Amino acid sequence: MPPTSSRVWTSATRSAQITLHAIVKRLQPSVAQQRLKALVARLAQVTGDLTIQKQRKSTVADAETSPASTRSLFCSSVRAADLKGEIASLIDDDPLWACLDQVFGSVKGPAYS
């Protein structure tokens, strides 16, 4: 499925495509696939939390709560980066997933022309 003009392909999208393929083929997901699915779900949660924290930080004018908001935002950003690294590592460790990642990354659609 080529990307559409409003869709950006990320590791999360690629891993979702791989997971969907396994469901269609009615394969039992491996432990690594289950971990990948859990990591992608957690990354979505952390990304949502980051959005909310950024909105809260922009509305905080109090000098006492601003540092706490900044620390919370930093911790969530670090966690999101860690999750992205773990997802990329799982994809790179499996030969099939690495091959699919390379193929998906090479597909060009209307958004890239």
Secondary structure, 3 states (H helix, E strand, C coil): CCCCCCCCCCHHHHHHHHHHHHHHCCCCCCHHHHHHHHHHHHHHHHHHHHHHHHHHHHHCCCCCHHHHHHHHHHHHHHHHHHHHHHHHHHHHHCHHHHHHHHHHHHCCCHHHC
